[in-house]
Amino acid sequence: MLPDSEMLRNAARAAAAELTGRGVKDSQKLVSSGLIDSLAVLKLISMLEKKLNIVIPAETLQPEDFDDVALIVETIERVGRAGK
């Protein structure tokens, strides 16, 4: 079972802040603004998988799926699976 939306949002916000080195607002564009690149998106996915004990199948996703915290939550709810 996936964590609830608030837990996903908090983890996404924390992971994005860790990658960017600064606080991140929920609506702040991450990829389209150049704040993080596609390699950082892969790191973000890995961080979220570890923090939340979930699996996010990256092969079906695009960097734009991780452009802001709300999209990250929506993407995880759509494709994420509970971890092992």
KETOR-608804 format. One line per 5 residues: number of its first residue (from 1); their letters; for each residue x, y, z of N, C-alpha, C. Coordinates in nm, 4 decimals. Layout:
N
NUM = A = X Y Z X Y Z X Y Z; ...
//
This chain:
84
1 = MLPDS = 0.0840 -0.1184 0.0000 0.0000 0.0000 0.0000 0.0886 0.1249 0.0000; 0.0513 0.2208 -0.0834 0.1275 0.3449 -0.0928 0.1004 0.4342 0.0280; 0.1975 0.5165 0.0645 0.1739 0.6153 0.1705 0.0642 0.7131 0.1268; 0.0037 0.7835 0.2225 -0.1003 0.8796 0.1878 -0.0411 1.0021 0.1187; -0.1280 1.0824 0.0600 -0.0854 1.1979 -0.0201 0.0010 1.2957 0.0583
6 = EMLRN = -0.0318 1.3182 0.1841 0.0456 1.4144 0.2643 0.1873 1.3627 0.2891; 0.2008 1.2337 0.3149 0.3333 1.1757 0.3337 0.4124 1.1829 0.2022; 0.3476 1.1554 0.0907 0.4124 1.1669 -0.0401 0.4585 1.3098 -0.0647; 0.3708 1.4056 -0.0336 0.4026 1.5475 -0.0550 0.5226 1.5899 0.0305; 0.5235 1.5505 0.1567 0.6349 1.5863 0.2447 0.7658 1.5235 0.1977
11 = AARAA = 0.7605 1.3976 0.1549 0.8811 1.3300 0.1058 0.9293 1.3936 -0.0238; 0.8370 1.4285 -0.1130 0.8740 1.4919 -0.2403 0.9375 1.6279 -0.2154; 0.8786 1.7037 -0.1255 0.9321 1.8365 -0.0920 1.0726 1.8245 -0.0329; 1.0907 1.7292 0.0581 1.2210 1.7104 0.1230 1.3265 1.6627 0.0234; 1.2902 1.5688 -0.0643 1.3856 1.5168 -0.1626 1.4249 1.6256 -0.2628
16 = AAELT = 1.3273 1.7035 -0.3076 1.3566 1.8125 -0.4011 1.4461 1.9172 -0.3362; 1.4199 1.9476 -0.2098 1.5025 2.0448 -0.1377 1.6450 1.9932 -0.1210; 1.6572 1.8648 -0.0940 1.7903 1.8052 -0.0791 1.8681 1.8121 -0.2110; 1.8008 1.7850 -0.3213 1.8675 1.7886 -0.4518 1.9054 1.9300 -0.4949; 1.8186 2.0261 -0.4647 1.8437 2.1634 -0.5096 1.9257 2.2445 -0.4110
21 = GRGVK = 1.9334 2.1966 -0.2872 2.0086 2.2700 -0.1865 1.9332 2.3890 -0.1293; 1.8003 2.3912 -0.1497 1.7184 2.5000 -0.0946 1.5747 2.4538 -0.0790; 1.4982 2.5294 -0.0033 1.3577 2.4971 0.0159 1.2819 2.5039 -0.1161; 1.1821 2.4191 -0.1296 1.1044 2.4119 -0.2534 0.9562 2.4258 -0.2197; 0.8887 2.5161 -0.2893 0.7441 2.5317 -0.2736 0.6743 2.4276 -0.3605
26 = DSQKL = 0.5532 2.3898 -0.3219 0.4799 2.2855 -0.3942 0.4598 2.3176 -0.5413; 0.4397 2.4448 -0.5748 0.4116 2.4832 -0.7130 0.5374 2.5232 -0.7913; 0.6523 2.5202 -0.7259 0.7763 2.5624 -0.7908 0.8177 2.4621 -0.8977; 0.8438 2.5116 -1.0182 0.8858 2.4265 -1.1293 1.0298 2.3821 -1.1069; 1.0531 2.2544 -1.1196 1.1853 2.1978 -1.0939 1.2596 2.1677 -1.2234
31 = VSSGL = 1.1950 2.0952 -1.3134 1.2602 2.0528 -1.4375 1.2546 2.1637 -1.5419; 1.1360 2.2170 -1.5686 1.1215 2.3176 -1.6744 1.1954 2.4469 -1.6435; 1.2237 2.4727 -1.5162 1.2993 2.5931 -1.4787 1.4500 2.5698 -1.4840; 1.4904 2.4417 -1.4986 1.6326 2.4101 -1.4993 1.6899 2.3886 -1.3603; 1.6054 2.3936 -1.2577 1.6516 2.3731 -1.1204 1.7095 2.2333 -1.1029
36 = IDSLA = 1.6468 2.1332 -1.1656 1.7041 1.9990 -1.1702 1.6988 1.9486 -1.3150; 1.7926 1.8625 -1.3502 1.7965 1.8066 -1.4853 1.7499 1.6615 -1.4832; 1.7546 1.5953 -1.5989 1.7010 1.4589 -1.6076 1.7786 1.3607 -1.5206; 1.9069 1.3814 -1.5031 1.9844 1.2948 -1.4143 1.9395 1.3137 -1.2698; 1.9135 1.4372 -1.2326 1.8647 1.4649 -1.0975 1.7255 1.4048 -1.0761
41 = VLKLI = 1.6449 1.3953 -1.1827 1.5133 1.3315 -1.1707 1.5312 1.1850 -1.1315; 1.6287 1.1188 -1.1915 1.6557 0.9789 -1.1557 1.6991 0.9672 -1.0101; 1.7805 1.0620 -0.9647 1.8207 1.0638 -0.8230 1.6995 1.0883 -0.7338; 1.6113 1.1770 -0.7772 1.4896 1.2069 -0.7026 1.4031 1.0812 -0.6892; 1.3865 1.0079 -0.7988 1.3092 0.8837 -0.7956 1.3710 0.7855 -0.6965
46 = SMLEK = 1.5024 0.7696 -0.7026 1.5722 0.6776 -0.6117 1.5541 0.7200 -0.4660; 1.5658 0.8486 -0.4396 1.5490 0.8997 -0.3030 1.4079 0.8717 -0.2521; 1.3076 0.8953 -0.3363 1.1699 0.8731 -0.2959 1.1418 0.7251 -0.2731; 1.1981 0.6410 -0.3569 1.1800 0.4966 -0.3384 1.2345 0.4524 -0.2032; 1.3514 0.5036 -0.1665 1.4115 0.4672 -0.0376 1.3345 0.5255 0.0797
51 = KLNIV = 1.3001 0.6550 0.0720 1.2305 0.7216 0.1821 1.0935 0.6604 0.2091; 1.0243 0.6204 0.1015 0.8854 0.5768 0.1137 0.8669 0.4260 0.1018; 0.9765 0.3542 0.0773 0.9713 0.2091 0.0576 0.8691 0.1724 -0.0511; 0.8862 0.2362 -0.1672 0.7993 0.2114 -0.2818 0.8855 0.1845 -0.4046; 0.8207 0.1427 -0.5123 0.8865 0.1224 -0.6407 0.8198 0.2161 -0.7406
56 = IPAET = 0.9018 0.2948 -0.8112 0.8525 0.3848 -0.9148 0.9162 0.3401 -1.0463; 0.8400 0.2783 -1.1357 0.8961 0.2280 -1.2616 0.9342 0.3433 -1.3553; 1.0598 0.3815 -1.3531 1.1080 0.4996 -1.4250 1.0964 0.4879 -1.5765; 1.0957 0.3667 -1.6288 1.0968 0.3505 -1.7745 0.9716 0.4047 -1.8434; 0.8638 0.4237 -1.7717 0.7403 0.4734 -1.8330 0.7176 0.6216 -1.8058
61 = LQPED = 0.8137 0.6876 -1.7429 0.7955 0.8259 -1.6998 0.8794 0.9226 -1.7822; 0.8410 1.0486 -1.7766 0.9136 1.1573 -1.8401 0.9584 1.2548 -1.7307; 1.0667 1.3290 -1.7542 1.1103 1.4270 -1.6537 0.9988 1.5237 -1.6138; 0.9098 1.5564 -1.7077 0.8009 1.6498 -1.6793 0.7052 1.5961 -1.5729; 0.7033 1.4636 -1.5527 0.6193 1.4047 -1.4485 0.6664 1.4460 -1.3087
66 = FDDVA = 0.7839 1.5064 -1.3007 0.8438 1.5446 -1.1724 0.8738 1.6949 -1.1695; 0.7939 1.7737 -1.2428 0.8224 1.9167 -1.2568 0.7880 1.9988 -1.1339; 0.6978 1.9519 -1.0505 0.6712 2.0199 -0.9242 0.6192 1.9163 -0.8236; 0.6062 1.9573 -0.6996 0.5695 1.8634 -0.5932 0.4331 1.7998 -0.6208; 0.3378 1.8788 -0.6674 0.2037 1.8242 -0.6951 0.2099 1.7163 -0.8038
71 = LIVET = 0.2887 1.7396 -0.9089 0.3032 1.6391 -1.0150 0.3749 1.5142 -0.9643; 0.4706 1.5330 -0.8766 0.5419 1.4181 -0.8191 0.4428 1.3297 -0.7426; 0.3599 1.3917 -0.6599 0.2600 1.3165 -0.5826 0.1639 1.2451 -0.6774; 0.1137 1.3172 -0.7766 0.0209 1.2589 -0.8737 0.0850 1.1413 -0.9472; 0.2101 1.1567 -0.9875 0.2815 1.0509 -1.0599 0.2992 0.9270 -0.9731
76 = IERVG = 0.3403 0.9463 -0.8485 0.3596 0.8320 -0.7583 0.2266 0.7615 -0.7345; 0.1204 0.8387 -0.7141 -0.0104 0.7771 -0.6919 -0.0566 0.6997 -0.8154; -0.0154 0.7453 -0.9332 -0.0570 0.6803 -1.0583 0.0227 0.5537 -1.0877; 0.1553 0.5575 -1.0663 0.2398 0.4449 -1.1106 0.3149 0.3733 -0.9995; 0.3182 0.4317 -0.8807 0.3967 0.3727 -0.7717 0.3367 0.2425 -0.7209
81 = RAGK = 0.4245 0.1606 -0.6664 0.3813 0.0338 -0.6039 0.4506 0.0244 -0.4689; 0.3871 -0.0442 -0.3782 0.4494 -0.0674 -0.2478 0.5792 -0.1458 -0.2675; 0.6784 -0.1134 -0.1872 0.8088 -0.1804 -0.1979 0.8048 -0.3222 -0.1490; 0.9228 -0.3846 -0.1578 0.9353 -0.5255 -0.1181 0.9337 -0.5415 0.0311
//
